[in-house]
Amino acid sequence: MNRFLSLALVLFAALLLAPVPSHAVPEGIVLTWPDGDTGMVVFDGTVHAKKGLGCELCHTAGLFQLKKNADKMTMAELNKGKFCGSCHNGKKAFSTSDPKSCKKCHQGKKAQ
């Protein structure tokens, strides 16, 4: 019984000390880029967070800077595997170069 109790306590302590992933963007927060090549780009971090993807995955890996609007993204850069294109390459997630997927990000009219 002592062995079982010791194991249970160790597992409980491990759960308490385990890092909790932060969300990509807090629920209810949506980022937009009004000047996308084919219309406004919308990023709702809730979709990524629900898949267990946290901020650190993209921001501490060097894909994006932490300062708002510091990165200047283009479709050409994404299609080369930079920024969102690092994962959205058709292997990990839908490809940025797939014409059928455009509306997944480009959800609004192009800014005038």
N, C-alpha and C positions, 0 to 999 in steps of 0.2 A: 504494500500500500504506500509506503514512504517513497518508493521508486516512482510510482505512478504520480503521486502528488508533486514530487520534484520535477518530473517531466512536464506536468501541466503548468507549474509555475514558470518554468523556463519558456515554454511556448507562449504563455500569456505575456510575459515580459517582452519577448521578441515582437509580439504584435503591437504592444504599446510603443516600442521604440522604433518600429519600422517607419521609414519616411512616407509621408502621404503626398502623392503627386498633386501638383498644382494644376489648375485648369488652364487650357490654352488661352481662353478669354473667359472671364466670369460669365455665368449664365445671364442672359438678357443683354449682354454687351455685343454689339455688332460693329465691325470695322468696315469702312467703305473707302474706296478709291474712285472718285467721280470721273477721272480722266483715263479709264481703261481704253485700250485700242479699239475694242468693239463694244464698249458700253461700260457703265459703272460696275466695278468689281465689289462684291459683298463677301465678307468673311465672318461667319458666325462660329465662334470658337466652341460653342456648345456641341456641335457635331463632332469635333475632334476630341473634346474632353470626354464625351460619352464613350469614346473608343479607348480611353485611358491615356491619351496623348497630352502631355503637359507642356508648359512653356519651355522648360529646359530642353526638350527634344529639338526644338528649332533655334531657340535664342542662344543657348550656351554652346551649341554645336557650330556656331558661326554662320548659320544660314541667314539669319536676320540680326540686325542691330537692335538694341533695346530702346533706343530713342525713336519716338514716333516720327514717321515720315523721313527717316534717315536713309532708307533703302529706296532706290529708284529701280523698280522692276519693269521689265518689258517682256512680251511674249517670247521674243528671241532668247532672252536670258533664261526664262523658265524652261523653254524647250531644249536648252543646253544642259539642263539639270541643276540650275541654280535656283535659289529661293524655294518656292513651292514645288518646282520641278524636281527637286531632290527626291521627293516621295511620289509626286504625281507624275510618274514615268511609265505608267502602264503595267508596272510590276507590283509595286506596293499599293498603289491607288490609281484611279483613272488618270490617263495621260493628258497633260496640258496641250498636246498637239492633236488630240482626237477631236475633230469637228463636232461630233455628237455630244461632247462634254462641255462645250463653250458656256451654255446657259447655267451650268452648275456654279460658276463664279461670276460671269457677266450677266447680272440680273436686272440691270437698269439701262436707261438710255444714256448715250454718250453725252458728256458735258459739252455745252456749246461755248 
